[in-house]
Amino acid sequence: MKSVFCLEETRTVGNDWVVRYKNRFFQIVSQSNLPPARRRVMVQEHLDGSIHVVYRDRDVLFTETKGLPRKPIVAHQKQQNPQPKKKYIPSSTHPWRKFNLQISTEE
C-alpha cells in the first residue's frame, strides 16, 4: 500500500553505482540483484519521507553518501610540472634539409 501513495522518478545508475536524486547521492550496495551500470531504476519517496530504490520490481539496498566517491590519485597524476619538451630540430642529413638545399642551389 505504501508504494501506491509515493512520488516516483526514474533515474540512471552511474558507472560507480551511484544514483542521484534531489541533490542527494545513493550508493548501491553490492548484492545479487544489483542493477548494471547505466540502467534505469525507480526512486520512490514515500509520504513518511523514506526513500526506496527499485529495480525490476525489487528493492535495492543502498547507503546515502555526502558526495560522489572520488577517484584515487595515481602516482603519475601527482606530477604537477613535467619537464618541457625540447623543440625538435632536424639533423643536417634530414630529407627536409636536403630538399631546401636543392631548391636554393637551383636558383
N, CA, C and O atoms as a Tinker XYZ file with bonds, in Angstrom:
   428  protein
     1  N      0.811000   -1.193000    0.000000    73     2
     2  CA     0.000000    0.000000    0.000000    64     1     3
     3  C      0.860000    1.266000    0.000000    63     2     4     5
     4  O      0.480000    2.286000   -0.574000    81     3
     5  N      2.046000    1.184000    0.665000    73     3     6
     6  CA     2.914000    2.359000    0.717000    64     5     7
     7  C      3.372000    2.791000   -0.675000    63     6     8     9
     8  O      3.487000    3.984000   -0.951000    81     7
     9  N      3.632000    1.816000   -1.550000    73     7    10
    10  CA     4.148000    2.153000   -2.877000    64     9    11
    11  C      3.078000    2.777000   -3.772000    63    10    12    13
    12  O      3.400000    3.304000   -4.837000    81    11
    13  N      1.829000    2.726000   -3.362000    73    11    14
    14  CA     0.765000    3.343000   -4.150000    64    13    15
    15  C      0.793000    4.857000   -3.978000    63    14    16    17
    16  O      0.654000    5.599000   -4.951000    81    15
    17  N      0.975000    5.317000   -2.729000    73    15    18
    18  CA     0.988000    6.748000   -2.435000    64    17    19
    19  C      2.423000    7.213000   -2.238000    63    18    20    21
    20  O      2.857000    7.439000   -1.109000    81    19
    21  N      3.148000    7.355000   -3.316000    73    19    22
    22  CA     4.534000    7.817000   -3.236000    64    21    23
    23  C      4.889000    8.572000   -4.512000    63    22    24    25
    24  O      4.223000    8.436000   -5.538000    81    23
    25  N      5.943000    9.365000   -4.427000    73    23    26
    26  CA     6.478000   10.054000   -5.601000    64    25    27
    27  C      7.499000    9.142000   -6.255000    63    26    28    29
    28  O      8.363000    8.590000   -5.572000    81    27
    29  N      7.414000    8.977000   -7.550000    73    27    30
    30  CA     8.341000    8.098000   -8.268000    64    29    31
    31  C      9.052000    8.889000   -9.349000    63    30    32    33
    32  O      8.447000    9.693000  -10.059000    81    31
    33  N     10.342000    8.643000   -9.457000    73    31    34
    34  CA    11.133000    9.232000  -10.538000    64    33    35
    35  C     12.104000    8.186000  -11.054000    63    34    36    37
    36  O     12.670000    7.408000  -10.285000    81    35
    37  N     12.287000    8.178000  -12.355000    73    35    38
    38  CA    13.236000    7.261000  -12.967000    64    37    39
    39  C     14.608000    7.913000  -12.992000    63    38    40    41
    40  O     14.750000    9.067000  -13.396000    81    39
    41  N     15.612000    7.171000  -12.561000    73    39    42
    42  CA    16.993000    7.654000  -12.535000    64    41    43
    43  C     17.893000    6.619000  -13.169000    63    42    44    45
    44  O     17.546000    5.440000  -13.244000    81    43
    45  N     19.054000    7.062000  -13.626000    73    43    46
    46  CA    20.040000    6.170000  -14.233000    64    45    47
    47  C     21.149000    5.894000  -13.233000    63    46    48    49
    48  O     21.624000    6.805000  -12.554000    81    47
    49  N     21.557000    4.638000  -13.145000    73    47    50
    50  CA    22.650000    4.242000  -12.259000    64    49    51
    51  C     23.955000    4.622000  -12.939000    63    50    52    53
    52  O     24.163000    4.297000  -14.108000    81    51
    53  N     24.834000    5.308000  -12.219000    73    51    54
    54  CA    26.120000    5.707000  -12.776000    64    53    55
    55  C     27.091000    4.548000  -12.848000    63    54    56    57
    56  O     26.811000    3.469000  -12.325000    81    55
    57  N     28.230000    4.758000  -13.489000    73    55    58
    58  CA    29.258000    3.720000  -13.593000    64    57    59
    59  C     29.808000    3.325000  -12.231000    63    58    60    61
    60  O     30.337000    2.225000  -12.071000    81    59
    61  N     29.690000    4.210000  -11.251000    73    59    62
    62  CA    30.161000    3.923000   -9.899000    64    61    63
    63  C     29.021000    3.440000   -9.003000    63    62    64    65
    64  O     29.167000    3.423000   -7.781000    81    63
    65  N     27.897000    3.050000   -9.586000    73    63    66
    66  CA    26.694000    2.571000   -8.911000    64    65    67
    67  C     26.151000    3.601000   -7.929000    63    66    68    69
    68  O     25.746000    3.257000   -6.819000    81    67
    69  N     26.145000    4.855000   -8.339000    73    67    70
    70  CA    25.564000    5.932000   -7.545000    64    69    71
    71  C     24.330000    6.449000   -8.278000    63    70    72    73
    72  O     24.358000    6.674000   -9.488000    81    71
    73  N     23.256000    6.632000   -7.529000    73    71    74
    74  CA    22.007000    7.182000   -8.066000    64    73    75
    75  C     21.840000    8.568000   -7.446000    63    74    76    77
    76  O     21.962000    8.727000   -6.231000    81    75
    77  N     21.563000    9.556000   -8.269000    73    75    78
    78  CA    21.345000   10.919000   -7.788000    64    77    79
    79  C     19.847000   11.202000   -7.761000    63    78    80    81
    80  O     19.110000   10.885000   -8.695000    81    79
    81  N     19.427000   11.815000   -6.647000    73    79    82
    82  CA    18.017000   12.161000   -6.517000    64    81    83
    83  C     17.906000   13.361000   -5.589000    63    82    84    85
    84  O     18.312000   13.286000   -4.430000    81    83
    85  N     17.362000   14.465000   -6.085000    73    83    86
    86  CA    17.163000   15.694000   -5.323000    64    85    87
    87  C     18.431000   16.132000   -4.579000    63    86    88    89
    88  O     18.404000   16.340000   -3.366000    81    87
    89  N     19.518000   16.266000   -5.300000    73    87    90
    90  CA    20.809000   16.689000   -4.752000    64    89    91
    91  C     21.308000   15.767000   -3.647000    63    90    92    93
    92  O     22.062000   16.197000   -2.773000    81    91
    93  N     20.901000   14.524000   -3.678000    73    91    94
    94  CA    21.374000   13.506000   -2.742000    64    93    95
    95  C     21.987000   12.377000   -3.550000    63    94    96    97
    96  O     21.609000   12.149000   -4.699000    81    95
    97  N     22.935000   11.669000   -2.945000    73    95    98
    98  CA    23.644000   10.595000   -3.627000    64    97    99
    99  C     23.408000    9.293000   -2.873000    63    98   100   101
   100  O     23.612000    9.223000   -1.661000    81    99
   101  N     22.976000    8.262000   -3.598000    73    99   102
   102  CA    22.704000    6.960000   -3.007000    64   101   103
   103  C     23.627000    5.936000   -3.648000    63   102   104   105
   104  O     23.528000    5.658000   -4.843000    81   103
   105  N     24.535000    5.372000   -2.836000    73   103   106
   106  CA    25.487000    4.365000   -3.305000    64   105   107
   107  C     24.836000    2.999000   -3.161000    63   106   108   109
   108  O     24.483000    2.595000   -2.053000    81   107
   109  N     24.672000    2.280000   -4.274000    73   107   110
   110  CA    24.044000    0.968000   -4.252000    64   109   111
   111  C     25.037000   -0.042000   -3.692000    63   110   112   113
   112  O     26.198000   -0.085000   -4.098000    81   111
   113  N     24.551000   -0.866000   -2.736000    73   111   114
   114  CA    25.383000   -1.877000   -2.082000    64   113   115
   115  C     25.416000   -3.124000   -2.958000    63   114   116   117
   116  O     24.412000   -3.487000   -3.571000    81   115
   117  N     26.580000   -3.779000   -3.015000    73   115   118
   118  CA    26.743000   -4.988000   -3.814000    64   117   119
   119  C     25.805000   -6.083000   -3.306000    63   118   120   121
   120  O     25.775000   -6.382000   -2.112000    81   119
   121  N     25.042000   -6.674000   -4.221000    73   119   122
   122  CA    24.066000   -7.705000   -3.886000    64   121   123
   123  C     23.738000   -8.524000   -5.122000    63   122   124   125
   124  O     24.250000   -8.241000   -6.206000    81   123
   125  N     22.895000   -9.532000   -4.976000    73   123   126
   126  CA    22.610000  -10.435000   -6.095000    64   125   127
   127  C     21.770000   -9.766000   -7.180000    63   126   128   129
   128  O     21.973000  -10.044000   -8.362000    81   127
   129  N     20.843000   -8.900000   -6.814000    73   127   130
   130  CA    20.005000   -8.247000   -7.826000    64   129   131
   131  C     20.534000   -6.848000   -8.151000    63   130   132   133
   132  O     19.758000   -5.915000   -8.359000    81   131
   133  N     21.843000   -6.715000   -8.191000    73   131   134
   134  CA    22.492000   -5.428000   -8.457000    64   133   135
   135  C     22.193000   -4.968000   -9.878000    63   134   136   137
   136  O     22.467000   -5.695000  -10.833000    81   135
   137  N     21.634000   -3.770000  -10.030000    73   135   138
   138  CA    21.381000   -3.281000  -11.387000    64   137   139
   139  C     22.702000   -2.918000  -12.054000    63   138   140   141
   140  O     23.567000   -2.312000  -11.422000    81   139
   141  N     22.866000   -3.277000  -13.314000    73   139   142
   142  CA    24.102000   -2.918000  -14.016000    64   141   143
   143  C     24.210000   -1.403000  -14.170000    63   142   144   145
   144  O     23.211000   -0.684000  -14.169000    81   143
   145  N     25.435000   -0.950000  -14.301000    73   143   146
   146  CA    25.654000    0.476000  -14.520000    64   145   147
   147  C     24.956000    0.909000  -15.792000    63   146   148   149
   148  O     24.809000    0.125000  -16.731000    81   147
   149  N     24.530000    2.145000  -15.818000    73   147   150
   150  CA    23.844000    2.770000  -16.952000    64   149   151
   151  C     22.425000    2.230000  -17.159000    63   150   152   153
   152  O     21.827000    2.475000  -18.207000    81   151
   153  N     21.880000    1.507000  -16.189000    73   151   154
   154  CA    20.492000    1.042000  -16.271000    64   153   155
   155  C     19.591000    1.993000  -15.506000    63   154   156   157
   156  O     20.061000    2.780000  -14.685000    81   155
   157  N     18.320000    1.919000  -15.772000    73   155   158
   158  CA    17.363000    2.801000  -15.117000    64   157   159
   159  C     16.761000    2.103000  -13.905000    63   158   160   161
   160  O     16.446000    0.913000  -13.938000    81   159
   161  N     16.611000    2.880000  -12.830000    73   159   162
   162  CA    15.955000    2.408000  -11.613000    64   161   163
   163  C     14.856000    3.407000  -11.259000    63   162   164   165
   164  O     14.845000    4.541000  -11.738000    81   163
   165  N     13.939000    2.962000  -10.416000    73   163   166
   166  CA    12.857000    3.826000   -9.954000    64   165   167
   167  C     13.172000    4.248000   -8.525000    63   166   168   169
   168  O     13.384000    3.399000   -7.659000    81   167
   169  N     13.204000    5.546000   -8.275000    73   167   170
   170  CA    13.394000    6.074000   -6.925000    64   169   171
   171  C     12.025000    6.471000   -6.407000    63   170   172   173
   172  O     11.328000    7.282000   -7.016000    81   171
   173  N     11.644000    5.886000   -5.266000    73   171   174
   174  CA    10.343000    6.155000   -4.673000    64   173   175
   175  C     10.538000    6.914000   -3.369000    63   174   176   177
   176  O     11.326000    6.506000   -2.516000    81   175
   177  N      9.813000    8.023000   -3.220000    73   175   178
   178  CA     9.810000    8.783000   -1.981000    64   177   179
   179  C      8.421000    8.646000   -1.367000    63   178   180   181
   180  O      7.437000    9.158000   -1.901000    81   179
   181  N      8.359000    7.945000   -0.233000    73   179   182
   182  CA     7.082000    7.673000    0.415000    64   181   183
   183  C      6.638000    8.889000    1.219000    63   182   184   185
   184  O      7.421000    9.808000    1.457000    81   183
   185  N      5.386000    8.887000    1.631000    73   183   186
   186  CA     4.821000   10.014000    2.370000    64   185   187
   187  C      5.503000   10.232000    3.714000    63   186   188   189
   188  O      5.522000   11.353000    4.222000    81   187
   189  N      6.068000    9.166000    4.301000    73   187   190
   190  CA     6.768000    9.310000    5.579000    64   189   191
   191  C      8.191000    9.828000    5.393000    63   190   192   193
   192  O      8.921000    9.975000    6.373000    81   191
   193  N      8.603000   10.111000    4.149000    73   191   194
   194  CA     9.921000   10.674000    3.862000    64   193   195
   195  C     10.980000    9.642000    3.547000    63   194   196   197
   196  O     12.112000   10.012000    3.233000    81   195
   197  N     10.659000    8.366000    3.619000    73   195   198
   198  CA    11.651000    7.332000    3.331000    64   197   199
   199  C     11.865000    7.202000    1.822000    63   198   200   201
   200  O     10.957000    7.429000    1.023000    81   199
   201  N     13.083000    6.832000    1.464000    73   199   202
   202  CA    13.467000    6.679000    0.055000    64   201   203
   203  C     13.679000    5.193000   -0.219000    63   202   204   205
   204  O     14.262000    4.481000    0.599000    81   203
   205  N     13.202000    4.729000   -1.375000    73   203   206
   206  CA    13.401000    3.345000   -1.807000    64   205   207
   207  C     13.871000    3.378000   -3.258000    63   206   208   209
   208  O     13.368000    4.153000   -4.071000    81   207
   209  N     14.841000    2.524000   -3.567000    73   207   210
   210  CA    15.321000    2.374000   -4.943000    64   209   211
   211  C     14.843000    1.010000   -5.411000    63   210   212   213
   212  O     15.102000   -0.003000   -4.761000    81   211
   213  N     14.139000    0.983000   -6.549000    73   211   214
   214  CA    13.525000   -0.241000   -7.049000    64   213   215
   215  C     14.081000   -0.548000   -8.438000    63   214   216   217
   216  O     14.132000    0.319000   -9.310000    81   215
   217  N     14.500000   -1.813000   -8.625000    73   215   218
   218  CA    14.990000   -2.282000   -9.927000    64   217   219
   219  C     14.291000   -3.598000  -10.223000    63   218   220   221
   220  O     14.401000   -4.552000   -9.452000    81   219
   221  N     13.583000   -3.652000  -11.321000    73   219   222
   222  CA    12.812000   -4.837000  -11.723000    64   221   223
   223  C     11.871000   -5.297000  -10.606000    63   222   224   225
   224  O     11.845000   -6.478000  -10.259000    81   223
   225  N     11.115000   -4.376000  -10.057000    73   223   226
   226  CA    10.104000   -4.623000   -9.030000    64   225   227
   227  C     10.679000   -5.189000   -7.731000    63   226   228   229
   228  O      9.948000   -5.812000   -6.961000    81   227
   229  N     11.970000   -4.988000   -7.472000    73   227   230
   230  CA    12.595000   -5.431000   -6.223000    64   229   231
   231  C     13.365000   -4.268000   -5.619000    63   230   232   233
   232  O     14.014000   -3.504000   -6.333000    81   231
   233  N     13.289000   -4.138000   -4.287000    73   231   234
   234  CA    14.050000   -3.097000   -3.599000    64   233   235
   235  C     15.542000   -3.385000   -3.683000    63   234   236   237
   236  O     15.976000   -4.535000   -3.622000    81   235
   237  N     16.310000   -2.324000   -3.824000    73   235   238
   238  CA    17.763000   -2.409000   -3.909000    64   237   239
   239  C     18.334000   -1.777000   -2.647000    63   238   240   241
   240  O     17.893000   -0.706000   -2.231000    81   239
   241  N     19.320000   -2.440000   -2.036000    73   239   242
   242  CA    19.963000   -1.891000   -0.853000    64   241   243
   243  C     20.896000   -0.758000   -1.261000    63   242   244   245
   244  O     21.579000   -0.845000   -2.281000    81   243
   245  N     20.921000    0.306000   -0.460000    73   243   246
   246  CA    21.780000    1.453000   -0.761000    64   245   247
   247  C     22.137000    2.161000    0.522000    63   246   248   249
   248  O     21.496000    1.974000    1.556000    81   247
   249  N     23.166000    2.974000    0.442000    73   247   250
   250  CA    23.539000    3.866000    1.546000    64   249   251
   251  C     23.640000    5.267000    0.987000    63   250   252   253
   252  O     24.069000    5.457000   -0.151000    81   251
   253  N     23.251000    6.243000    1.777000    73   251   254
   254  CA    23.345000    7.631000    1.326000    64   253   255
   255  C     24.753000    8.144000    1.605000    63   254   256   257
   256  O     25.282000    7.953000    2.700000    81   255
   257  N     25.357000    8.793000    0.618000    73   255   258
   258  CA    26.686000    9.364000    0.788000    64   257   259
   259  C     26.578000   10.879000    0.701000    63   258   260   261
   260  O     25.623000   11.419000    0.143000    81   259
   261  N     27.563000   11.546000    1.256000    73   259   262
   262  CA    27.543000   13.020000    1.250000    64   261   263
   263  C     27.894000   13.587000   -0.115000    63   262   264   265
   264  O     27.468000   14.692000   -0.451000    81   263
   265  N     28.651000   12.864000   -0.896000    73   263   266
   266  CA    29.048000   13.339000   -2.216000    64   265   267
   267  C     29.432000   12.163000   -3.085000    63   266   268   269
   268  O     29.317000   11.005000   -2.683000    81   267
   269  N     29.882000   12.472000   -4.264000    73   267   270
   270  CA    30.317000   11.425000   -5.173000    64   269   271
   271  C     31.608000   10.793000   -4.669000    63   270   272   273
   272  O     32.450000   11.490000   -4.103000    81   271
   273  N     31.781000    9.488000   -4.863000    73   271   274
   274  CA    33.059000    8.875000   -4.492000    64   273   275
   275  C     34.164000    9.423000   -5.383000    63   274   276   277
   276  O     33.975000    9.594000   -6.587000    81   275
   277  N     35.301000    9.693000   -4.793000    73   275   278
   278  CA    36.428000   10.271000   -5.527000    64   277   279
   279  C     37.326000    9.183000   -6.087000    63   278   280   281
   280  O     37.486000    8.118000   -5.491000    81   279
   281  N     37.908000    9.468000   -7.239000    73   279   282
   282  CA    38.858000    8.546000   -7.839000    64   281   283
   283  C     40.170000    8.633000   -7.071000    63   282   284   285
   284  O     40.587000    9.726000   -6.689000    81   283
   285  N     40.827000    7.498000   -6.838000    73   283   286
   286  CA    42.123000    7.559000   -6.160000    64   285   287
   287  C     43.165000    8.230000   -7.048000    63   286   288   289
   288  O     43.151000    8.084000   -8.270000    81   287
   289  N     44.065000    8.963000   -6.409000    73   287   290
   290  CA    45.110000    9.662000   -7.160000    64   289   291
   291  C     46.223000    8.667000   -7.476000    63   290   292   293
   292  O     46.785000    8.043000   -6.576000    81   291
   293  N     46.527000    8.530000   -8.736000    73   291   294
   294  CA    47.576000    7.626000   -9.181000    64   293   295
   295  C     48.904000    8.368000   -9.134000    63   294   296   297
   296  O     48.946000    9.588000   -9.294000    81   295
   297  N     49.991000    7.626000   -8.913000    73   295   298
   298  CA    51.310000    8.245000   -8.731000    64   297   299
   299  C     51.703000    9.124000   -9.919000    63   298   300   301
   300  O     52.275000   10.195000   -9.715000    81   299
   301  N     51.415000    8.709000  -11.139000    73   299   302
   302  CA    51.829000    9.515000  -12.289000    64   301   303
   303  C     50.968000   10.769000  -12.460000    63   302   304   305
   304  O     51.355000   11.673000  -13.200000    81   303
   305  N     49.821000   10.845000  -11.799000    73   303   306
   306  CA    48.988000   12.034000  -11.880000    64   305   307
   307  C     49.435000   13.111000  -10.895000    63   306   308   309
   308  O     49.052000   14.272000  -11.037000    81   307
   309  N     50.243000   12.740000   -9.896000    73   307   310
   310  CA    50.680000   13.696000   -8.889000    64   309   311
   311  C     51.682000   14.699000   -9.448000    63   310   312   313
   312  O     51.804000   15.806000   -8.923000    81   311
   313  N     52.390000   14.334000  -10.488000    73   311   314
   314  CA    53.432000   15.198000  -11.033000    64   313   315
   315  C     52.797000   16.459000  -11.622000    63   314   316   317
   316  O     52.038000   16.388000  -12.588000    81   315
   317  N     53.113000   17.599000  -11.036000    73   315   318
   318  CA    52.496000   18.852000  -11.432000    64   317   319
   319  C     53.144000   19.456000  -12.684000    63   318   320   321
   320  O     52.455000   19.728000  -13.667000    81   319
   321  N     54.462000   19.665000  -12.651000    73   319   322
   322  CA    55.155000   20.335000  -13.744000    64   321   323
   323  C     56.191000   19.406000  -14.365000    63   322   324   325
   324  O     57.336000   19.376000  -13.913000    81   323
   325  N     55.814000   18.653000  -15.385000    73   323   326
   326  CA    56.801000   17.812000  -16.033000    64   325   327
   327  C     57.796000   18.682000  -16.805000    63   326   328   329
   328  O     57.515000   19.844000  -17.101000    81   327
   329  N     58.942000   18.119000  -17.122000    73   327   330
   330  CA    59.961000   18.846000  -17.869000    64   329   331
   331  C     59.405000   19.216000  -19.240000    63   330   332   333
   332  O     58.808000   18.369000  -19.906000    81   331
   333  N     59.587000   20.463000  -19.677000    73   331   334
   334  CA    59.092000   20.837000  -21.005000    64   333   335
   335  C     59.901000   20.122000  -22.091000    63   334   336   337
   336  O     61.103000   19.890000  -21.955000    81   335
   337  N     59.209000   19.790000  -23.149000    73   335   338
   338  CA    59.866000   19.102000  -24.253000    64   337   339
   339  C     60.729000   20.091000  -25.022000    63   338   340   341
   340  O     60.378000   21.260000  -25.181000    81   339
   341  N     61.873000   19.589000  -25.498000    73   339   342
   342  CA    62.751000   20.429000  -26.309000    64   341   343
   343  C     62.173000   20.556000  -27.709000    63   342   344   345
   344  O     61.504000   19.646000  -28.199000    81   343
   345  N     62.428000   21.671000  -28.338000    73   343   346
   346  CA    61.980000   21.892000  -29.702000    64   345   347
   347  C     62.765000   20.959000  -30.625000    63   346   348   349
   348  O     63.988000   20.854000  -30.533000    81   347
   349  N     62.040000   20.290000  -31.510000    73   347   350
   350  CA    62.675000   19.342000  -32.412000    64   349   351
   351  C     63.402000   20.104000  -33.523000    63   350   352   353
   352  O     62.813000   20.931000  -34.219000    81   351
   353  N     64.682000   19.807000  -33.670000    73   351   354
   354  CA    65.490000   20.381000  -34.744000    64   353   355
   355  C     66.017000   19.219000  -35.576000    63   354   356   357
   356  O     66.779000   18.399000  -35.065000    81   355
   357  N     65.631000   19.130000  -36.838000    73   355   358
   358  CA    66.092000   18.007000  -37.661000    64   357   359
   359  C     67.596000   18.074000  -37.898000    63   358   360   361
   360  O     68.200000   19.146000  -37.932000    81   359
   361  N     68.172000   16.899000  -38.059000    73   359   362
   362  CA    69.617000   16.826000  -38.289000    64   361   363
   363  C     69.961000   17.367000  -39.680000    63   362   364   365
   364  O     69.077000   17.618000  -40.498000    81   363
   365  N     71.244000   17.538000  -39.926000    73   363   366
   366  CA    71.675000   18.078000  -41.225000    64   365   367
   367  C     71.445000   17.086000  -42.358000    63   366   368   369
   368  O     71.410000   17.486000  -43.522000    81   367
   369  N     71.288000   15.805000  -42.044000    73   367   370
   370  CA    71.043000   14.794000  -43.077000    64   369   371
   371  C     69.553000   14.494000  -43.263000    63   370   372   373
   372  O     69.187000   13.578000  -43.999000    81   371
   373  N     68.728000   15.242000  -42.616000    73   371   374
   374  CA    67.287000   15.031000  -42.720000    64   373   375
   375  C     66.822000   15.379000  -44.141000    63   374   376   377
   376  O     67.291000   16.368000  -44.705000    81   375
   377  N     65.904000   14.586000  -44.739000    73   375   378
   378  CA    65.441000   14.855000  -46.105000    64   377   379
   379  C     64.875000   16.258000  -46.296000    63   378   380   381
   380  O     65.001000   16.829000  -47.380000    81   379
   381  N     64.273000   16.804000  -45.293000    73   379   382
   382  CA    63.716000   18.153000  -45.386000    64   381   383
   383  C     64.829000   19.165000  -45.655000    63   382   384   385
   384  O     64.650000   20.082000  -46.457000    81   383
   385  N     65.975000   19.008000  -44.994000    73   383   386
   386  CA    67.091000   19.923000  -45.206000    64   385   387
   387  C     67.685000   19.736000  -46.601000    63   386   388   389
   388  O     68.075000   20.713000  -47.241000    81   387
   389  N     67.756000   18.521000  -47.067000    73   387   390
   390  CA    68.286000   18.254000  -48.413000    64   389   391
   391  C     67.386000   18.894000  -49.466000    63   390   392   393
   392  O     67.863000   19.443000  -50.459000    81   391
   393  N     66.078000   18.814000  -49.232000    73   391   394
   394  CA    65.126000   19.401000  -50.165000    64   393   395
   395  C     65.334000   20.914000  -50.247000    63   394   396   397
   396  O     65.359000   21.475000  -51.342000    81   395
   397  N     65.479000   21.567000  -49.114000    73   395   398
   398  CA    65.672000   23.015000  -49.095000    64   397   399
   399  C     67.003000   23.407000  -49.726000    63   398   400   401
   400  O     67.095000   24.453000  -50.368000    81   399
   401  N     68.030000   22.586000  -49.553000    73   399   402
   402  CA    69.329000   22.889000  -50.147000    64   401   403
   403  C     69.265000   22.791000  -51.666000    63   402   404   405
   404  O     69.886000   23.588000  -52.369000    81   403
   405  N     68.507000   21.807000  -52.175000    73   403   406
   406  CA    68.393000   21.648000  -53.627000    64   405   407
   407  C     67.665000   22.828000  -54.241000    63   406   408   409
   408  O     68.024000   23.278000  -55.330000    81   407
   409  N     66.664000   23.327000  -53.570000    73   407   410
   410  CA    65.912000   24.471000  -54.111000    64   409   411
   411  C     66.797000   25.707000  -54.164000    63   410   412   413
   412  O     66.786000   26.443000  -55.151000    81   411
   413  N     67.552000   25.933000  -53.116000    73   411   414
   414  CA    68.377000   27.140000  -53.091000    64   413   415
   415  C     69.522000   27.074000  -54.094000    63   414   416   417
   416  O     69.971000   28.125000  -54.551000    81   415
   417  N     70.016000   25.893000  -54.460000    73   415   418
   418  CA    71.104000   25.806000  -55.430000    64   417   419
   419  C     70.591000   25.958000  -56.856000    63   418   420   421
   420  O     71.355000   26.357000  -57.735000    81   419
   421  N     69.310000   25.650000  -57.117000    73   419   422
   422  CA    68.765000   25.756000  -58.458000    64   421   423
   423  C     68.529000   27.205000  -58.862000    63   422   424   425
   424  O     68.505000   27.517000  -60.053000    81   423
   425  N     68.358000   28.069000  -57.917000    73   423   426
   426  CA    68.003000   29.455000  -58.239000    64   425   427
   427  C     69.132000   30.236000  -58.754000    63   426   428
   428  O     68.976000   31.416000  -59.065000    81   427
